[in-house]
Amino acid sequence: MSREVFQEGCKGCEPCAIDVETGQRLTADHPVMMAMMRVWRTLSLAEKQAWHEVTCQNSREPQTLAVASRIVQRFQSEIKATEK
C-alpha cells in the first residue's frame, strides 16, 4: 500500500465506505461495498489513478476532481439501483 502511487489490487487504493453510526468500514459483502466495487472494476487505470490522487493525495486539480466526481456519481447510481 502506498499513498504516493496507485497500485492495482491494493486494498488501500480501493474505495471504501464507512458506517456513519459505528465509524467502522463496511465489509466487502455489504450491499453498498458490493455496488461500489462493481463500478470500481469497470474503471480505467487513469480513472483509478485520479481517484487515488483525490482521496489519498488530496489533489485539488480541477480535471482530477472532475473525474473523481463522476466516479462518485456512478457509485451513487449503482447504490441506488441496488436499493430498489
Secondary structure, DSSP 8 states (H G I E B T S, - for coil): --SSS--TT-GGGS---B-TTT--B--TTSHHHHHHHHHHTTS-HHHHHHHHHHHTT----HHHHHHHHHHHHHHHHHHHHHH-
